[in-house]
Amino acid sequence: MKQDLPSKNPKTSLLGLIRAVGPAIIVASVTLGPGSIVSSSTVGWKYGYRMIWVLVLAGVMMWAMTATAAWVGVSLRGTTGQELRRRVGGWFAALVGVALFLVASCFQFGNNLGVIYALEPFMPRLHPTWDRLWAPAVLVAVNLGIIAVLFLSRRLYRPVELLMKVLVGVMLVAFAINLGVARPDPAEVVRGLVPSLPGGAEDGGDSAGAYLVLLALVGTTFSVGGAFYQTYLVRQKGWRYEQLRQGMFDSAVGITVLTLLTMMILVTAAAVLHGNPQVKQFKTAGDLARQLQPFFGTWATAIFCTGLFAGAFSSFLVNAMIGGHVLADGLWPGASLDDTRTKVCTSLALLAGMAVAVAMRLLELNIGHLIIFAQALTTLLTPVLALTVVCLAFVLQRELGHRLPRPLAVLSVAGFLLTLLLAARTAWNVYSKLSG
């Protein structure tokens, strides 16, 4: 396997640790995309500060699964696909690769739309034909440009890591400015850490609708696919078991940044939109940017859209890379990030998301059913990925004698059980709609 960095002892200084942070920042980048921004904004709009505890819980689960995946990655002798083929069979390695590729593809069309929503407030209204065609033209140019970079680059990890750090920094600054202007109530934020369930009388008694909103918040924060890819990223970074302390730190920093960013958006929406009689509907992150304008002015809306674009583009790039790499390694175990087969599979994920987004814009299709299908497919497939990480961790622990920290073991199993619960509930909802 090609490695971008040689194995070396971890730096002990705080500055050295911060500079070494990379794999979990990439995981955070793919997790905080348009879906996460929309779901957290919707929760803040509908329920105020009351659901902050759900976000914190999902963040803890995400950290545990990501850290466990890092532990697995530094313990494996070969790639994850190679180990799955050797231990279970080629069929299971291919199944895992196809599952994650489908999950990534389901997210990818949303990432395409997120780029458009972020640019839309700045695009001039010149002519009906222009208004209809500029978005597809931008999406085609962006996707083809990324594909060209993929095939022209010899080593992808270093530039991707650097780009993700920059984009995460842009998101932190942009959403922090909006949060500062919104001036949320600190006491209400603290109360939001106390668990409570929505769907009661004050929410109109819509428990089913509340479940769907919270499912989206948990699903976009607790991204099992992103956590699973940590098994590849720590190897691409060149870490060994001796660097595991760095891996735990990296996971903690990356997921903390993800959770804080999502919390900033939720709290901003709660402070500005919750209980506001002028806000009748909320469908996209672009709606939030436009609805912030009467409160913050043009500059703050521009800042929010900058953060939205950074989130959409970071998730846009890394999400396709994750789906393509794991699919290639599942079908041809041993495929590296720089392998031509990985780049072909990544291009397929990019083109699939682009095709769906362009068709929706040109044909003005209703995306509601497609979003429901994508969310259902994602929820039903994630238990396979979570189970794979947990089983590999326990098998390696027995074989190598390296003890997986007990908190990680408990929380990763709890995370797997949570994915099962969400999948069962989603399957029941789909069955109820079809039979009804």
Summary of the structure (lengths in Angstrom):
residues: 436
radius of gyration: 21.0
end to end distance: 51.5
largest distance: 67.5
contacts: 1583
relative contact order: 0.22
helix: 80%
strand: 0%
